Amino acid sequence: MTATATVVTASPSQASAPRTANGSGHQRVAGSYTNPLSLKLPSGQSAESCADPFVTHGATRGDRHWYLYCTSDALTATELGPDGKPLIHNLPTFSSLDLTHWTYRGDAFPTKPSWIAATGNLWAPDVVYRNGHYLMYYAASDTSLPGGGSAVGVATSASPTGPWTDTGKPVVEPQGPAGSRRWEFDPEVITAGGRTYLYFGSYFGGIAARTLSADGLSSDAASQTQITIDNRYEGTDIVRHGGWYYLLASATNCCAGPLTGYSVFAGRSRSPLGPFVDRDGVSLLAGRVGGTPVLTQNGNRWVGAGHDTVITDFAGQDWIVYHAVDRTDPYYAGDVGYTKRPALIDPLDWEHGWPTVRGGRGPSDTPQPGPAAQPGERTAYRPHFLSYPRPARTYRSLSDTFSGTTLSSRWSWVRQPAAGTYSVSGGKLRWNTQSGDLHPPATDLASVLTEPAPTGDYVVETRVSVSVPAEGCCHNYVQGGLVIYNDDGNYLKLASVSIWNTRQTEWGKNVQPVPAGYPSYGNAVVGPVGNSTYLRVVRHGQRYTAFTSLDGKRWDKGGTWTQAATNHTRIGLISMGGTGFTSTFDYVRVSTVRTAHARCKAQPAS
């Protein structure tokens, strides 16, 4: 089975677990759990948030506990600070014997270290055991160092629950000119091949890695290696499986309340320093950026599932711990806009060499078999892999191969574009990109080419190419793709889009009107962009799931948004976000759905 690459931590393994619990030849079956994790506070309340979670097992003899560390955040809406706002806890810590019920053990720091700016926060802790003591690495969002900027700090302790002694200086210093420094966020530490590596970074600057000193308290700036392109990933987690290093990292906005589309993606490499490539062979350093979806929302109450840590239980089953947003209760009471991110846990499975959560089902919100958190336990969980839904019978009256020289009568325009800006020939629709977008109340609204949507479940698919260069900056936010269109303020959009120096497949949702303080737009991303990219949306009731493909055969499954259908819901095409380019559509195909089914499959040992 698998083991994490963070070998400086004490993770249990099958080898360390006794075969029996009581000498009778039978193992105890672990109990069940229901997300989110129960994080009990001294007041008897449960913590409402544990963002950027990190989990490790106690490293010293006789310690049976697991330890959970969270990013600095409010734990409840009722505990207020001197400013009358929810009190921020600096890297709160919890312990557990079963990985699902946790007890608060205090904060890593009663006050922030002096080199952290007054406006700075402590984020995304990563804890390892080395040379007889624990080291906690953390992101400092801003520093009081000359020129300011973010950095990575480190503190030491003899105990996994502290007290922690900060070294008083960064292990990775702020980089770049003052006022434009890269984001030194989200540390991850692994040891491999006799060397210890520290990964760090986020959207502005991308993810990089350095080698650490023998004591783990400083890093070698000359060793810094770029791991991912910027403007795509953060929240690094490195997992070792089957002779590969898997980079798990998160993409898009972590904290957009009920419209959060944060998700986890993977690339793998034989080397801890990459290059990391996805299942399609696309590099995470490429402009048409790679990444195979691992964890994303599935249409239940959890959205924005991301920033993970992976552990292995005493039965050898991998588990992923991550944060998500309850779309029915996204904000702290009385503080709209401050997104809560409770911690969740679910099984991490391996299919054809790639990780997936719950056999492809994603976040759970019903009772589930729990992990084997102690020696002598086994989990009742068994992977059942989900096959993707596929197109079945084609709706010929709603499908178009763009034969001829004019659009079929099935199509109608919302705001017809100027003559000469689109054409049909050679089995393709070519449409010049427009400067507008679909964000009322803006007046420069783009055109939408629409046709009726079926009343029941369906699959809609197209292949699109957008003529922006494969690499380089900047063509924000030129795009072409599909929409499920209720009106200008209420739609879902799956498009090939240019975002700064990257090309990505964006899966967005727009909602209007919204309550005061709520966002109207949120986005997720799916698989990589090619010369041409296949886009597919599958409807099941109010749930719409995105798929993308480079060849039309192997599909990456993205997230699921919910949207109520109306009597005027239509399928649409868009070509917008900036002038000077062309979106070319090869076809539109609308079909009935061949329903997904589960299948059993043994997971090979690594």
C-alpha positions as CSV (number, residue, x, y, z in Angstrom):
1,M,0.0,0.0,0.0
2,T,1.0,3.7,0.0
3,A,3.1,5.7,2.3
4,T,3.6,9.4,2.3
5,A,6.9,10.9,1.2
6,T,7.1,12.9,4.3
7,V,9.3,10.3,5.9
8,V,10.5,12.8,8.6
9,T,7.1,12.3,10.2
10,A,6.0,9.2,12.1
11,S,3.3,7.7,9.9
12,P,2.0,4.3,10.9
13,S,2.3,1.4,8.5
14,Q,1.0,-2.1,8.1
15,A,4.3,-3.4,9.3
16,S,3.9,-1.6,12.7
17,A,0.4,-2.7,13.2
18,P,-0.2,-5.9,15.2
19,R,-2.2,-8.5,13.3
20,T,-4.7,-9.0,16.2
21,A,-6.3,-6.7,18.7
22,N,-6.8,-9.2,21.6
23,G,-5.1,-12.4,20.7
24,S,-8.3,-13.9,19.3
25,G,-7.3,-13.5,15.7
26,H,-9.8,-10.7,15.0
27,Q,-9.1,-7.0,14.5
28,R,-11.4,-4.3,15.8
29,V,-13.4,-2.5,13.1
30,A,-13.0,1.2,13.2
31,G,-16.1,3.2,13.8
32,S,-17.9,5.5,11.4
33,Y,-17.6,9.3,10.9
34,T,-19.6,12.1,9.3
35,N,-17.9,15.2,7.9
36,P,-16.9,17.7,9.1
37,L,-14.4,16.5,11.7
38,S,-15.5,17.1,15.3
39,L,-13.1,19.6,16.8
40,K,-14.0,20.1,20.5
41,L,-13.1,23.2,22.4
42,P,-12.9,23.7,26.2
43,S,-16.2,25.6,26.1
44,G,-17.9,22.5,24.7
45,Q,-18.4,24.2,21.3
46,S,-16.9,22.8,18.2
47,A,-14.4,24.7,16.2
48,E,-16.1,26.1,13.0
49,S,-13.0,26.2,10.9
50,C,-9.7,24.4,10.4
51,A,-8.3,25.6,7.1
52,D,-5.1,24.3,5.5
53,P,-5.1,21.2,7.8
54,F,-2.0,19.2,8.5
55,V,-2.0,15.8,10.3
56,T,0.8,13.7,11.7
57,H,1.1,10.8,14.1
58,G,3.1,11.2,17.4
59,A,6.7,10.3,16.8
60,T,7.8,9.2,20.2
61,R,7.4,5.8,21.8
62,G,4.1,5.2,23.5
63,D,2.4,8.2,21.8
64,R,-0.9,6.9,20.3
65,H,-2.2,10.3,19.3
66,W,-2.6,11.9,16.0
67,Y,-2.1,15.7,15.8
68,L,-4.0,18.2,13.6
69,Y,-2.7,21.7,13.0
70,C,-4.8,24.5,11.4
71,T,-4.1,27.8,9.7
72,S,-4.6,30.9,12.0
73,D,-8.3,31.6,12.1
74,A,-11.3,32.2,14.3
75,L,-12.5,29.0,15.9
76,T,-16.0,30.3,16.7
77,A,-18.0,33.4,16.0
78,T,-18.8,33.9,19.7
79,E,-15.2,34.2,21.0
80,L,-14.3,37.9,20.3
81,G,-11.1,39.7,20.4
82,P,-10.4,43.3,21.7
83,D,-11.6,44.7,18.3
84,G,-15.0,43.0,18.8
85,K,-14.4,40.7,15.9
86,P,-13.9,36.9,16.1
87,L,-10.7,36.1,17.9
88,I,-7.9,34.8,15.7
89,H,-6.0,31.8,17.1
90,N,-2.4,31.4,15.9
91,L,-2.1,27.9,14.4
92,P,-4.5,26.0,16.7
93,T,-3.6,22.4,17.5
94,F,-5.8,19.4,18.2
95,S,-5.2,15.7,19.1
96,S,-7.2,12.5,18.4
97,L,-7.1,8.8,18.9
98,D,-9.5,8.0,16.1
99,L,-8.7,10.7,13.4
100,T,-12.3,11.9,13.5
101,H,-12.9,13.2,17.0
102,W,-10.4,15.9,18.0
103,T,-9.6,17.8,21.2
104,Y,-8.2,21.3,21.3
105,R,-4.6,21.4,22.7
106,G,-3.9,25.1,22.4
107,D,-2.3,27.5,19.9
108,A,1.2,27.3,18.6
109,F,1.9,31.0,19.5
110,P,0.1,33.1,22.1
111,T,1.4,36.1,20.1
112,K,2.9,36.4,16.7
113,P,6.7,36.3,16.4
114,S,8.2,39.8,16.4
115,W,9.4,39.5,12.8
116,I,5.8,39.0,11.5
117,A,4.2,42.3,10.5
118,A,1.2,43.6,12.6
119,T,-0.9,42.9,9.5
120,G,0.6,39.5,8.9
121,N,-0.9,36.1,9.6
122,L,0.5,32.6,10.2
123,W,-0.8,30.1,7.7
124,A,-0.6,26.5,6.6
125,P,1.6,24.7,9.2
126,D,3.6,21.6,8.4
127,V,5.1,19.7,11.3
128,V,8.0,17.1,11.1
129,Y,10.0,15.2,13.7
130,R,13.7,15.4,13.4
131,N,16.8,14.9,15.6
132,G,14.6,14.3,18.7
133,H,12.4,17.3,18.4
134,Y,9.5,18.7,16.3
135,L,9.8,21.4,13.8
136,M,6.8,23.5,12.7
137,Y,7.1,25.3,9.4
138,Y,4.5,28.0,8.6
139,A,3.8,30.7,6.1
140,A,4.0,34.4,7.3
141,S,1.7,36.4,5.0
142,D,3.7,39.6,5.7
143,T,6.8,40.4,7.6
144,S,8.4,43.4,9.4
145,L,11.7,42.7,7.5
146,P,13.0,45.5,5.2
147,G,10.6,45.7,2.3
148,G,8.1,43.5,3.9
149,G,6.7,40.6,2.0
150,S,5.7,37.0,2.9
151,A,8.1,34.3,4.1
152,V,8.3,30.8,5.6
153,G,9.1,30.6,9.4
154,V,10.1,27.7,11.6
155,A,9.7,26.9,15.3
156,T,10.9,24.0,17.5
157,S,9.4,22.0,20.4
158,A,10.0,18.8,22.3
159,S,6.3,18.1,22.1
160,P,3.8,18.0,19.2
161,T,1.6,20.4,21.2
162,G,4.3,22.9,22.1
163,P,5.3,25.2,23.6
164,W,7.0,26.3,20.4
165,T,10.1,28.4,20.2
166,D,10.4,30.4,17.0
167,T,13.8,30.8,15.5
168,G,13.2,34.6,15.1
169,K,13.9,34.6,11.4
170,P,12.6,33.1,8.2
171,V,13.8,29.8,6.8
172,V,12.8,31.2,3.4
173,E,13.1,34.9,3.1
174,P,10.9,37.3,1.2
175,Q,11.9,37.4,-2.5
176,G,11.5,39.9,-5.2
177,P,11.4,43.7,-5.2
178,A,9.5,45.4,-2.4
179,G,5.8,45.9,-3.3
180,S,6.0,43.0,-5.8
181,R,7.3,40.0,-3.9
182,R,6.4,36.4,-4.6
183,W,4.0,34.7,-2.3
184,E,6.0,32.5,0.1
185,F,3.0,30.5,1.3
186,D,2.1,26.9,2.3
187,P,5.3,25.0,3.3
188,E,5.7,21.3,2.8
189,V,8.8,19.3,4.0
190,I,9.9,15.9,2.8
191,T,13.0,13.8,3.1
192,A,14.1,11.8,0.1
193,G,17.4,10.3,-1.1
194,G,19.2,11.6,2.0
195,R,18.1,15.2,1.4
196,T,15.3,17.3,3.0
197,Y,13.3,19.6,0.7
198,L,11.1,22.5,1.6
199,Y,8.3,23.3,-0.9
200,F,6.6,26.7,-0.8
201,G,4.7,29.2,-2.9
202,S,1.4,30.2,-4.3
203,Y,-0.2,31.9,-7.3
204,F,2.1,34.9,-7.4
205,G,5.4,33.3,-8.2
206,G,4.3,29.7,-8.3
207,I,5.5,26.8,-6.2
208,A,9.3,26.3,-5.7
209,A,11.5,24.0,-3.6
210,R,14.8,24.3,-1.7
211,T,17.0,22.0,0.2
212,L,17.1,22.4,3.9
213,S,20.1,22.4,6.2
214,A,20.9,19.4,8.5
215,D,19.1,21.0,11.4
216,G,16.1,22.1,9.3
217,L,16.4,25.7,10.4
218,S,17.7,27.3,7.2
219,S,17.5,26.7,3.4
220,D,19.8,27.0,0.5
221,A,18.7,29.8,-1.7
222,A,21.0,28.6,-4.5
223,S,19.2,25.3,-4.6
224,Q,15.8,26.9,-5.4
225,T,14.0,25.0,-8.1
226,Q,10.7,26.1,-9.8
227,I,8.1,23.3,-9.5
228,T,5.0,24.8,-11.0
229,I,4.1,27.7,-13.2
230,D,2.6,30.7,-11.4
231,N,-1.0,31.7,-11.4
232,R,-2.3,28.2,-10.9
233,Y,-1.3,26.3,-7.7
234,E,-0.7,26.5,-4.0
235,G,-1.0,24.3,-0.9
236,T,1.7,21.7,-1.8
237,D,1.4,18.1,-0.5
238,I,4.0,15.5,-1.7
239,V,2.9,11.9,-1.6
240,R,5.1,8.9,-2.4
241,H,3.3,6.0,-4.2
242,G,4.6,3.2,-6.5
243,G,8.0,4.7,-7.1
244,W,6.5,8.1,-8.0
245,Y,6.5,11.5,-6.2
246,Y,3.0,12.9,-6.5
247,L,2.6,16.7,-6.2
248,L,-0.9,17.4,-4.9
249,A,-1.8,21.1,-5.0
250,S,-4.9,23.3,-5.0
251,A,-6.2,25.8,-7.5
252,T,-8.5,28.9,-7.7
253,N,-10.1,30.9,-4.8
254,C,-10.1,29.2,-1.4
255,C,-12.6,31.6,0.2
256,A,-15.5,32.7,-2.0
257,G,-18.2,31.6,0.4
258,P,-20.9,29.4,-1.4
259,L,-19.2,30.0,-4.8
260,T,-15.8,28.6,-3.7
261,G,-14.5,26.3,-6.4
262,Y,-11.1,25.4,-4.8
263,S,-10.0,21.9,-5.9
264,V,-6.9,19.5,-5.7
265,F,-4.9,18.4,-8.7
266,A,-1.9,16.1,-9.2
267,G,1.2,15.7,-11.2
268,R,3.9,13.1,-10.7
269,S,7.6,12.6,-11.2
270,R,10.4,10.1,-10.4
271,S,12.3,12.9,-8.8
272,P,11.2,15.0,-5.8
273,L,12.1,18.1,-7.8
274,G,10.2,17.2,-10.9
275,P,9.3,17.9,-13.6
276,F,5.8,16.9,-12.5
277,V,3.4,15.9,-15.3
278,D,-0.2,15.0,-15.2
279,R,-2.0,11.9,-16.5
280,D,-2.0,13.4,-20.0
281,G,1.7,14.0,-19.9
282,V,1.3,17.8,-19.5
283,S,3.8,19.5,-17.3
284,L,2.7,21.6,-14.3
285,L,5.3,24.2,-15.6
286,A,3.6,24.5,-19.0
287,G,1.7,27.6,-20.1
288,R,-1.2,25.3,-21.0
289,V,-0.9,24.1,-17.5
290,G,-1.1,20.5,-16.5
291,G,-3.0,18.9,-13.6
292,T,-5.2,15.8,-13.1
293,P,-8.2,16.4,-10.8
294,V,-8.0,14.5,-7.5
295,L,-10.6,16.2,-5.2
296,T,-13.4,18.6,-6.2
297,Q,-16.9,19.3,-5.2
298,N,-19.7,16.8,-6.2
299,G,-22.9,18.8,-5.8
300,N,-23.6,18.0,-2.1
301,R,-23.3,20.8,0.5
302,W,-19.4,20.8,0.3
303,V,-17.8,23.2,-2.1
304,G,-14.2,24.5,-2.3
305,A,-12.6,21.2,-1.3
306,G,-8.8,21.7,-1.1
307,H,-5.5,22.3,0.6
308,D,-4.9,18.7,1.7
309,T,-2.7,16.4,3.7
310,V,-2.4,12.7,3.1
311,I,-1.9,10.1,5.8
312,T,-1.9,6.3,5.9
313,D,-3.8,4.4,8.6
314,F,-2.8,1.2,10.4
315,A,-4.6,-0.9,7.9
316,G,-2.6,0.6,5.0
317,Q,-5.5,2.7,3.6
318,D,-4.6,6.3,2.6
319,W,-6.8,9.1,3.8
320,I,-7.0,12.7,2.7
321,V,-7.7,15.5,5.2
322,Y,-8.7,18.8,3.7
323,H,-10.9,21.9,4.2
324,A,-14.1,22.7,2.4
325,V,-17.0,25.2,2.6
326,D,-20.5,24.4,3.6
327,R,-22.5,26.2,0.9
328,T,-25.5,26.3,3.1
329,D,-23.6,27.9,6.0
330,P,-20.5,29.6,4.5
331,Y,-19.8,32.5,6.8
332,Y,-19.1,33.2,10.4
333,A,-22.3,34.5,12.1
334,G,-22.4,38.3,11.9
335,D,-19.4,38.4,9.6
336,V,-20.6,37.9,6.0
337,G,-17.6,37.5,3.7
338,Y,-15.4,35.7,6.3
339,T,-15.5,32.2,4.9
340,K,-15.5,29.2,7.3
341,R,-13.4,26.2,6.2
342,P,-14.0,23.2,8.4
343,A,-11.8,20.1,8.1
344,L,-13.0,16.9,6.4
345,I,-11.5,13.4,5.9
346,D,-12.2,10.8,3.2
347,P,-10.4,7.8,1.8
348,L,-7.8,8.4,-0.9
349,D,-7.7,5.6,-3.5
350,W,-5.4,4.8,-6.4
351,E,-6.6,3.9,-9.8
352,H,-4.2,3.2,-12.7
353,G,-1.5,5.0,-10.8
354,W,-3.5,8.2,-10.0
355,P,-5.1,9.3,-6.8
356,T,-8.8,9.9,-6.4
357,V,-11.1,10.5,-3.4
358,R,-13.7,7.8,-2.5
359,G,-13.3,6.0,-5.8
360,G,-14.1,9.3,-7.6
361,R,-17.1,10.4,-5.6
362,G,-15.4,13.3,-3.8
363,P,-16.4,14.8,-0.4
364,S,-18.7,12.8,1.8
365,D,-21.6,14.3,3.8
366,T,-23.2,11.1,5.1
367,P,-21.9,8.5,7.6
368,Q,-18.8,6.7,6.3
369,P,-16.5,3.8,7.5
370,G,-13.7,5.4,9.5
371,P,-10.0,4.9,9.4
372,A,-7.9,2.4,11.3
373,A,-6.4,5.0,13.6
374,Q,-4.9,2.5,16.1
375,P,-2.8,-0.7,16.0
376,G,-5.1,-3.7,15.8
377,E,-7.9,-1.9,14.0
378,R,-9.1,-2.4,10.5
379,T,-11.3,-0.1,8.4
380,A,-14.6,-1.3,6.9
381,Y,-13.9,0.9,3.9
382,R,-13.4,-0.8,0.5
383,P,-12.9,1.2,-2.7
384,H,-15.6,1.0,-5.3
385,F,-14.5,3.1,-8.3
386,L,-17.1,5.2,-10.1
387,S,-17.3,5.1,-13.9
388,Y,-18.0,8.4,-15.5
389,P,-21.4,9.1,-17.1
390,R,-21.2,9.0,-20.9
391,P,-23.3,10.2,-23.8
392,A,-25.9,7.8,-25.0
393,R,-28.6,8.6,-27.7
394,T,-27.9,11.8,-29.6
395,Y,-30.6,14.5,-29.8
396,R,-30.2,15.2,-33.5
397,S,-32.4,18.3,-33.4
398,L,-30.1,19.9,-30.8
399,S,-26.7,18.7,-32.3
400,D,-24.8,20.5,-35.0
401,T,-21.7,19.7,-37.0
402,F,-21.7,23.2,-38.6
403,S,-22.1,21.9,-42.2
404,G,-23.0,24.5,-44.8
405,T,-22.3,28.2,-44.7
406,T,-25.0,29.5,-42.3
407,L,-26.1,28.8,-38.8
408,S,-29.0,26.3,-38.4
409,S,-32.4,27.7,-37.3
410,R,-32.0,25.9,-34.0
411,W,-29.7,28.7,-32.9
412,S,-30.6,32.2,-31.7
413,W,-28.6,35.1,-30.5
414,V,-28.6,36.9,-27.2
415,R,-27.2,40.2,-28.6
416,Q,-26.2,39.3,-32.1
417,P,-22.6,40.2,-32.9
418,A,-21.6,42.4,-35.8
419,A,-21.7,41.1,-39.3
420,G,-18.4,39.6,-40.4
421,T,-17.3,38.6,-36.8
422,Y,-18.5,35.0,-37.2
423,S,-18.8,32.5,-40.0
424,V,-19.7,28.9,-40.7
425,S,-17.7,26.9,-43.2
426,G,-15.8,23.6,-43.6
427,G,-17.7,22.1,-40.7
428,K,-16.6,24.7,-38.2
429,L,-18.1,27.8,-36.5
430,R,-15.5,30.5,-36.3
431,W,-16.3,33.4,-34.0
432,N,-14.1,36.4,-33.2
433,T,-13.6,37.0,-29.5
434,Q,-15.5,40.0,-28.1
435,S,-14.4,42.5,-25.5
436,G,-17.3,42.0,-23.2
437,D,-18.2,39.3,-20.6
438,L,-21.4,38.1,-18.8
439,H,-21.3,40.2,-15.6
440,P,-24.3,42.5,-15.3
441,P,-24.7,45.3,-14.4
442,A,-21.8,46.0,-16.8
443,T,-23.1,47.4,-20.1
444,D,-20.5,45.8,-22.3
445,L,-22.1,42.3,-22.3
446,A,-21.0,39.7,-24.7
447,S,-23.1,37.8,-27.2
448,V,-24.4,34.3,-26.5
449,L,-25.3,31.8,-29.2
450,T,-28.1,29.6,-27.7
451,E,-30.4,26.7,-28.4
452,P,-33.0,25.0,-26.2
453,A,-31.9,22.6,-23.5
454,P,-33.6,19.2,-23.0
455,T,-36.0,19.0,-20.1
456,G,-34.3,16.0,-18.5
457,D,-30.8,14.9,-17.8
458,Y,-28.4,15.3,-20.7
459,V,-24.8,15.6,-21.9
460,V,-23.6,18.6,-24.0
461,E,-20.2,18.5,-25.6
462,T,-18.1,20.6,-28.0
463,R,-14.5,20.9,-29.2
464,V,-13.1,24.4,-29.2
465,S,-9.8,26.0,-30.0
466,V,-9.0,29.6,-29.0
467,S,-6.3,31.3,-31.0
468,V,-4.3,32.8,-28.2
469,P,-0.6,31.6,-28.2
470,A,0.1,28.5,-26.2
471,E,2.6,30.3,-23.9
472,G,3.1,33.9,-22.7
473,C,1.4,36.8,-21.0
474,C,-1.1,38.4,-21.2
475,H,-4.4,37.9,-22.8
476,N,-6.8,38.3,-19.9
477,Y,-9.5,36.8,-20.0
478,V,-9.9,35.7,-23.6
479,Q,-12.1,32.5,-23.8
480,G,-14.4,30.3,-25.8
481,G,-16.7,27.6,-24.6
482,L,-20.0,26.4,-23.4
483,V,-22.6,27.9,-21.1
484,I,-25.8,26.6,-19.4
485,Y,-27.7,29.8,-19.7
486,N,-30.7,30.9,-17.7
487,D,-30.0,34.7,-18.2
488,D,-27.0,37.0,-18.1
489,G,-26.8,36.9,-14.3
490,N,-27.4,33.2,-13.9
491,Y,-25.4,30.7,-15.8
492,L,-22.7,28.0,-15.7
493,K,-19.7,28.4,-18.0
494,L,-17.0,25.8,-19.1
495,A,-14.4,27.5,-21.3
496,S,-10.8,27.4,-22.5
497,V,-9.5,30.6,-21.1
498,S,-6.3,32.7,-21.0
499,I,-5.3,33.7,-17.4
500,W,-2.1,35.8,-17.3
501,N,0.6,33.5,-18.5
502,T,-1.5,30.3,-18.3
503,R,-4.2,28.6,-20.4
504,Q,-6.8,26.8,-18.3
505,T,-10.2,25.3,-18.5
506,E,-12.5,27.3,-16.2
507,W,-15.7,26.0,-14.8
508,G,-17.6,29.0,-13.4
509,K,-21.0,29.8,-11.9
510,N,-22.7,33.2,-11.8
511,V,-25.7,34.0,-9.5
512,Q,-27.8,37.1,-9.3
513,P,-29.2,38.6,-7.2
514,V,-27.2,37.7,-4.1
515,P,-27.4,38.9,-0.5
516,A,-25.3,41.9,0.6
517,G,-21.7,40.9,0.9
518,Y,-22.0,37.6,-1.1
519,P,-20.1,37.0,-4.3
520,S,-21.9,36.6,-7.6
521,Y,-19.3,34.6,-9.4
522,G,-17.1,31.6,-8.4
523,N,-14.9,29.4,-10.5
524,A,-13.2,26.0,-10.5
525,V,-10.8,24.6,-13.1
526,V,-10.6,21.2,-14.8
527,G,-8.0,19.5,-17.0
528,P,-5.4,20.9,-19.4
529,V,-5.9,22.9,-22.6
530,G,-4.7,21.6,-25.9
531,N,-4.5,22.9,-29.5
532,S,-8.2,22.0,-29.4
533,T,-9.9,21.1,-26.1
534,Y,-13.0,18.9,-25.7
535,L,-15.5,20.3,-23.2
536,R,-18.4,18.3,-21.8
537,V,-21.1,19.2,-19.2
538,V,-23.3,16.5,-17.7
539,R,-26.7,17.4,-16.1
540,H,-28.3,15.3,-13.4
541,G,-31.3,17.2,-12.0
542,Q,-29.9,20.4,-10.6
543,R,-26.3,19.1,-10.6
544,Y,-24.0,20.0,-13.5
545,T,-20.6,18.3,-13.8
546,A,-17.7,19.5,-16.0
547,F,-15.4,17.2,-18.0
548,T,-12.5,18.1,-20.3
549,S,-10.3,16.1,-22.6
550,L,-7.4,16.5,-24.9
551,D,-8.3,13.7,-27.2
552,G,-12.1,13.1,-26.7
553,K,-11.4,9.6,-25.3
554,R,-9.8,10.1,-21.8
555,W,-11.7,12.6,-19.8
556,D,-10.8,14.6,-16.6
557,K,-13.8,14.9,-14.3
558,G,-14.1,18.4,-12.7
559,G,-16.4,19.8,-10.1
560,T,-20.1,20.0,-9.9
561,W,-22.1,23.2,-9.6
562,T,-25.8,23.2,-8.8
563,Q,-28.2,25.4,-10.7
564,A,-32.0,25.3,-11.0
565,A,-33.3,24.7,-14.5
566,T,-36.0,27.1,-15.7
567,N,-38.5,27.0,-18.6
568,H,-36.1,29.2,-20.5
569,T,-32.7,27.5,-19.7
570,R,-30.7,27.2,-22.9
571,I,-27.4,25.7,-24.0
572,G,-25.0,28.3,-25.3
573,L,-21.6,29.1,-26.8
574,I,-19.5,32.1,-25.9
575,S,-16.4,33.8,-27.5
576,M,-15.4,36.7,-25.3
577,G,-13.1,38.3,-22.8
578,G,-10.9,40.4,-25.2
579,T,-10.6,41.2,-28.9
580,G,-8.1,40.0,-31.4
581,F,-8.6,36.3,-31.4
582,T,-10.9,33.6,-32.7
583,S,-12.8,30.7,-31.0
584,T,-13.4,27.8,-33.4
585,F,-16.1,25.2,-32.6
586,D,-16.0,21.9,-34.4
587,Y,-19.4,20.7,-33.3
588,V,-22.1,20.7,-30.6
589,R,-23.5,17.4,-29.5
590,V,-26.4,17.0,-27.1
591,S,-27.2,13.4,-25.8
592,T,-29.0,11.5,-23.2
593,V,-26.9,10.2,-20.3
594,R,-25.5,6.7,-19.8
595,T,-25.5,6.6,-16.0
596,A,-22.3,6.0,-14.1
597,H,-21.9,2.8,-12.1
598,A,-19.5,1.6,-9.5
599,R,-17.0,-1.2,-9.9
600,C,-14.7,-3.0,-7.4
601,K,-11.0,-3.0,-8.0
602,A,-8.2,-4.1,-5.7
603,Q,-5.5,-1.5,-5.1
604,P,-2.1,-2.8,-5.9
605,A,0.6,-2.6,-3.2
606,S,3.4,-0.2,-3.9
